[in-house]
Amino acid sequence: MRRWVFLAAMSIVFAAAAIAQNLPTIDSIPGIQAGSILVLNLRGDTSGRVWGTDVYTSDSSLAAAAVHAGALGSGMSGTVYVEVLPGAASYAGSSRNGVTSASYGSFGMSYRFLKTFPKFGAAGTTGSTTGTSETQSSFAQTQRIFAFKDESAIAAITFVPGASVYCRVTGSTAGRLWGTDVYTSDSSLAAAAVHAGIVKPGQTAIVRVMMMGPKQAFSGSSQNGVTSSSYGSYGASYSIAQAPSAAQVIDMLPNPGRADQLPGAAPGQTFVVWILGQSGGSIWGTDIYTSDSPLAIAAVHAGLVRVGEAAPVVVRILPGQNSYSGTARNGVTSASYGSFGMSYSLDSRL
């Protein structure tokens, strides 16, 4: 996957350069300067070091800052828009979305995440675009989100604090609900979406569900025609937000366990599956796996997720192979096997 960087200088001239996918910080880009707008394909990660809140030091981990800012969920890949800013006199730390950022004093350069690609006028101010609209829109349209078809899929997955998923939901005033802004993980998503003001009753939309860990208490309230209840300690929770309005939505499935258990699986078909990485169990093959190899283990072996990390993974169903070679990768050892009737491969992108 390639990442393109757009540098918006005072004359609003955009220059593009290919950047490696594992770009750790914006400081890694030669000649980067304040005023630049970056269009990046990132994968959210909670492990990097971050300084600041909303505005981050330029040496902060992009992957971790994206999760902290709510631009991406942990383990989720997607397109983000980053504005490079001058240095700030101080940066305040905070805890958000499973990432704790640190405070810091004066630093030479900063950045923040934008919700959409900005439009620039001829004099460098926002407004109508001259000469760059086609380029900007083509990149804005590349943003994709993978979404569950309905909220029943949410109940079928394991909550991973810090991870985010998208889901199609039809707002409802019915359904049991505990909490305000942050809800227990067993709360009706359709009712929570109305309660939070994201959708109206009967309205169908894609929402972003941000998974959170245990919470000691949940306060009930009445909002938007929905009354939620209070509750004590609960093991998992979530908050909810609007999805990007201009994104391309691609259906995603919860992990059924094996590729041959995907609905109607046959060679030539492609699925997007939400996979939580695991290491226990047997798989057969390397890069191409037997169709009865557990997806959660193969995804770790292929390096697409870590154990305990969840993310959308593209599963391509392939014909059977005459043989499968075993290898040891990423803490998982796959076995060799002979002829098998159906296979699959995994990828992080369509």
C-alpha positions in Angstrom: 0.0 0.0 0.0 1.3 3.4 -0.9 0.9 6.6 1.1 0.9 9.9 -0.7 1.9 13.2 1.0 0.5 16.5 -0.1 2.5 19.6 0.8 0.3 22.7 0.9 2.8 25.6 0.8 1.9 29.3 0.8 1.2 29.2 -2.9 -1.0 26.2 -2.4 1.1 24.1 -4.7 0.6 20.4 -3.9 3.5 18.0 -4.4 3.2 14.2 -4.0 5.8 11.8 -2.7 5.5 8.1 -1.9 6.1 7.2 1.8 6.7 3.8 3.2 3.7 2.2 5.0 5.5 1.9 8.3 6.1 5.7 8.7 6.5 6.2 12.4 6.3 10.0 12.8 5.9 13.0 10.6 9.6 13.8 11.4 10.4 10.9 9.2 9.4 12.9 6.1 12.3 14.8 4.7 11.7 18.5 4.4 8.3 18.4 6.1 7.1 21.9 7.3 4.2 23.6 9.0 1.3 24.1 6.6 1.6 20.7 5.0 -1.4 18.5 4.6 -0.7 14.8 4.7 -3.0 12.0 3.3 -1.8 8.9 5.1 -2.9 5.3 5.2 -2.2 4.2 8.8 -2.9 1.3 11.1 -3.9 2.3 14.6 -1.7 1.1 17.4 -1.8 1.8 21.1 1.9 1.0 21.8 3.7 4.1 20.5 4.8 7.2 22.6 2.6 10.3 22.3 2.9 13.8 23.7 -0.1 16.2 23.6 -3.9 16.1 23.2 -5.5 16.9 19.8 -2.3 18.7 18.9 0.8 16.4 19.1 4.5 16.9 19.0 5.9 16.0 15.6 7.9 13.1 17.1 4.7 11.4 18.5 3.8 8.0 17.0 1.3 8.6 14.2 -0.3 5.2 14.8 -0.8 5.8 18.5 -1.8 9.5 18.1 -4.5 8.5 15.6 -6.0 6.1 18.1 -5.7 8.7 20.9 -7.4 11.3 18.7 -10.2 8.9 17.7 -9.2 9.0 14.0 -8.6 5.3 14.0 -9.3 2.3 16.3 -6.5 0.1 17.5 -5.6 -2.4 14.8 -7.8 -0.6 12.3 -6.4 0.6 8.9 -7.7 3.6 7.2 -7.0 7.0 5.5 -6.4 9.9 7.8 -5.7 13.6 7.1 -2.9 15.2 9.1 -2.2 19.0 9.2 1.4 19.9 10.2 1.5 22.8 12.6 4.1 25.1 14.1 5.6 24.1 17.4 3.6 24.9 20.6 4.7 26.3 23.9 3.3 23.3 25.8 1.4 20.0 25.2 -1.1 18.5 27.7 -1.3 14.8 28.1 -4.5 12.8 28.6 -5.9 9.3 28.4 -8.2 8.5 25.5 -9.3 5.3 23.6 -6.8 3.1 25.4 -3.8 5.5 24.8 -2.2 7.7 27.4 -0.3 10.6 26.1 2.3 12.6 28.1 2.6 16.3 28.7 5.6 18.2 27.3 7.0 21.7 27.2 8.0 23.7 24.1 8.6 21.7 20.9 9.6 22.7 17.4 6.7 21.3 15.3 3.3 19.8 15.8 0.4 18.1 14.0 -3.3 17.4 14.3 -5.8 15.1 12.6 -8.5 16.5 10.4 -11.9 15.0 9.7 -11.9 15.8 6.0 -9.4 17.0 3.4 -9.5 20.8 3.5 -10.2 23.0 0.5 -7.9 25.8 -0.3 -8.5 29.0 -2.3 -6.0 30.6 -4.6 -4.6 32.8 -1.8 -4.1 30.0 0.6 -7.4 30.3 2.5 -10.1 27.8 2.7 -12.8 28.1 0.1 -13.3 27.1 -3.5 -10.4 25.2 -5.0 -8.7 26.2 -8.2 -6.6 23.7 -10.1 -6.5 21.0 -7.3 -10.1 19.9 -6.8 -9.7 16.8 -9.0 -6.6 15.7 -7.2 -8.1 16.4 -3.7 -11.4 14.6 -4.4 -9.7 11.5 -5.8 -7.8 11.0 -2.6 -10.8 11.9 -0.4 -12.8 9.2 -2.2 -10.2 6.6 -1.3 -11.3 6.5 2.3 -13.0 3.2 3.0 -14.7 1.9 6.1 -15.6 -1.7 6.8 -18.9 -2.0 8.6 -21.0 -4.8 10.0 -24.4 -5.1 8.4 -26.3 -4.8 11.7 -25.8 -4.7 15.4 -26.2 -8.5 15.9 -22.5 -8.7 14.8 -21.5 -6.6 17.7 -22.8 -9.2 20.1 -20.8 -11.8 18.3 -17.4 -10.3 18.7 -15.1 -10.0 21.7 -14.6 -6.5 23.0 -11.1 -5.2 22.7 -10.5 -1.9 24.6 -9.2 0.8 22.3 -10.4 -0.9 19.1 -13.2 0.6 17.0 -15.7 -1.0 14.6 -18.3 0.5 12.2 -21.8 -0.9 12.1 -25.0 -0.2 10.2 -27.7 0.6 12.7 -31.4 1.7 12.5 -32.3 4.0 15.4 -34.9 2.7 17.9 -36.4 3.9 21.2 -36.8 0.3 22.3 -34.1 -1.9 23.7 -32.4 -2.0 27.1 -29.7 0.6 27.7 -27.4 1.4 30.6 -25.2 4.5 30.8 -24.8 8.0 29.2 -22.2 8.7 26.5 -20.5 5.5 27.6 -22.7 2.4 27.6 -22.4 -1.2 28.9 -21.3 -3.5 26.1 -24.7 -5.4 26.3 -26.7 -2.2 25.7 -28.8 -1.9 22.6 -26.7 -0.2 19.9 -29.9 1.0 18.1 -31.2 2.7 21.3 -27.7 4.0 22.3 -27.4 5.7 18.8 -30.7 7.6 19.4 -29.9 8.4 23.0 -26.5 9.8 22.0 -28.1 11.9 19.2 -26.3 10.1 16.4 -29.4 9.0 14.6 -33.2 9.5 14.9 -35.7 6.7 15.5 -36.2 4.8 12.2 -33.1 6.4 10.6 -30.4 4.0 9.3 -26.8 5.1 9.3 -23.3 3.8 9.8 -21.9 4.5 13.3 -18.6 4.1 14.9 -18.4 2.0 18.0 -15.4 2.6 20.2 -14.8 -0.3 22.5 -13.7 0.5 26.1 -12.8 -1.5 29.1 -14.5 -1.9 32.5 -16.2 1.0 34.1 -17.2 1.2 37.8 -20.5 3.0 37.3 -22.9 4.0 34.5 -25.3 6.9 35.0 -28.7 6.7 33.4 -30.5 9.7 31.7 -33.3 10.7 29.4 -32.2 12.0 26.0 -33.8 12.2 22.6 -36.8 10.2 23.6 -34.7 7.3 25.1 -34.3 6.7 28.8 -31.2 4.8 29.9 -30.7 3.1 33.3 -27.9 3.4 35.8 -25.7 0.5 36.6 -22.8 -0.5 38.7 -19.5 -2.0 37.7 -19.5 -3.8 34.3 -16.7 -5.5 32.4 -16.8 -3.9 29.0 -18.3 -0.7 27.6 -18.5 1.4 24.4 -19.1 4.9 23.2 -20.6 5.8 19.8 -19.9 8.4 17.1 -20.9 9.3 13.6 -19.0 7.6 10.7 -17.3 9.7 8.0 -20.2 10.8 5.7 -18.2 10.6 2.4 -16.6 7.2 3.0 -17.1 4.2 0.9 -18.8 1.5 3.0 -17.8 -2.2 2.5 -19.6 -4.9 4.4 -17.7 -6.8 7.1 -18.5 -10.1 8.8 -17.7 -11.3 12.3 -15.2 -14.1 12.3 -17.0 -17.5 11.9 -13.9 -19.4 12.9 -12.7 -20.8 9.5 -12.7 -19.6 5.9 -14.9 -22.6 4.8 -17.5 -21.4 7.3 -18.0 -18.0 5.6 -21.4 -17.8 4.0 -21.2 -19.3 0.5 -17.4 -19.5 0.5 -16.1 -20.6 -2.9 -12.9 -19.9 -4.9 -12.9 -16.4 -6.3 -14.9 -14.8 -3.5 -13.5 -12.1 -1.2 -14.7 -11.3 2.3 -13.8 -8.7 4.9 -13.7 -10.3 8.4 -13.2 -8.7 11.8 -10.5 -10.9 13.3 -9.1 -11.0 16.9 -5.7 -12.5 16.8 -5.1 -15.8 18.6 -2.1 -18.2 18.9 -3.6 -21.5 20.1 -4.5 -24.2 17.6 -3.3 -25.7 14.4 -3.1 -24.1 10.9 -1.7 -25.5 7.7 0.3 -23.5 5.1 2.2 -20.2 4.6 0.6 -17.2 2.9 -1.9 -19.7 1.4 -3.7 -21.7 4.1 -6.1 -24.7 4.0 -9.7 -23.5 4.3 -10.1 -25.3 7.6 -7.2 -23.3 9.2 -8.6 -21.0 11.9 -8.6 -17.4 10.6 -7.6 -15.9 14.0 -4.4 -17.9 14.1 -3.5 -17.6 10.4 -3.9 -13.8 10.7 -1.2 -13.7 13.4 1.0 -16.0 11.4 0.6 -13.7 8.3 1.5 -10.7 10.4 -1.8 -8.9 10.0 -2.7 -8.8 13.6 -1.0 -9.6 16.9 -2.4 -11.9 19.6 -5.2 -10.0 21.3 -5.4 -7.3 18.6 -8.5 -7.0 16.4 -8.8 -5.6 12.9 -10.6 -6.0 9.6 -8.8 -8.6 7.5 -9.4 -9.3 3.8 -10.0 -13.1 3.2 -9.6 -14.3 -0.4 -11.0 -17.8 -1.1 -8.7 -19.8 -3.4 -8.8 -23.2 -5.1 -7.3 -26.2 -3.3 -3.5 -26.6 -3.5 -1.5 -29.8 -4.1 0.6 -29.0 -1.0 1.0 -26.5 1.8 4.3 -25.6 3.4 4.5 -24.9 7.2 6.7 -22.2 8.7 7.2 -20.4 12.0 6.2 -16.8 12.0 5.2 -14.2 14.6 5.0 -16.7 17.4 2.8 -19.1 15.4 4.0 -22.4 13.8 2.0 -23.7 10.9 2.2 -27.2 9.6 2.8 -28.6 6.2 0.0 -30.6 4.4 -0.6 -32.4 1.2 -3.5 -31.8 -1.2 -6.6 -30.1 0.1 -9.9 -29.0 -1.5 -10.0 -25.3 -0.8 -7.6 -22.6 0.4 -7.5 -18.9 1.4 -5.1 -16.0 1.6 -5.1 -13.0 3.8 -4.5 -9.3 3.2 -4.9 -5.9 4.9 -6.4 -4.3 1.9 -8.8 -5.0 -0.9 
